[in-house]
Amino acid sequence: MQDLLSVSFGELFLKGKNRNKFFKTVIDNIKRNIKEIGYEDMYLESSKLYIKADKKILIILLKK
């Protein structure tokens, strides 16, 4: 069974072209740091990042 981990960026207000660059940088950093653990999918929706993975993997991520 697949579960989702939701990563919220809080009260973040970026205007103009900086917003997309910031989110891309953050997502790239997260992907780089969890690539060895493995996950099924990762996507950004409404300024919230979702990581789809097995529950055991998500528990490991939460302990990091």
SVG drawing of the C-alpha trace seen along z (x, -y; Angstrom):
<svg xmlns="http://www.w3.org/2000/svg" viewBox="-3 -39 25 41">
<polyline fill="none" stroke="black" stroke-width="0.4" points="0.0,0.0 1.3,-3.5 1.1,-6.4 1.8,-10.1 4.1,-12.4 3.1,-16.1 5.8,-18.8 4.4,-22.2 6.5,-25.3 4.6,-27.4 4.0,-31.1 6.2,-31.5 5.5,-34.5 7.6,-34.8 6.7,-37.0 7.8,-36.9 10.3,-34.4 11.9,-33.6 9.1,-31.3 9.6,-28.6 13.3,-28.7 13.0,-28.3 10.6,-25.3 12.8,-23.6 15.9,-24.1 14.1,-22.7 12.7,-19.7 16.1,-18.9 17.7,-19.0 15.1,-16.7 15.4,-14.3 19.2,-14.2 18.9,-13.5 16.4,-10.7 17.3,-9.0 19.0,-6.1 15.9,-5.4 13.6,-5.3 10.2,-6.6 7.5,-6.0 6.6,-9.6 7.1,-13.2 5.0,-16.1 4.2,-19.7 0.6,-20.8 -0.6,-24.1 2.8,-25.0 2.8,-21.6 5.2,-18.8 3.9,-15.2 6.2,-12.2 4.5,-8.9 6.1,-5.8 5.7,-2.7 4.8,-3.4 8.1,-1.8 10.1,-4.2 8.1,-7.2 8.9,-6.3 12.6,-6.2 12.2,-9.7 10.6,-11.1 13.4,-9.9 16.1,-11.6"/>
</svg>
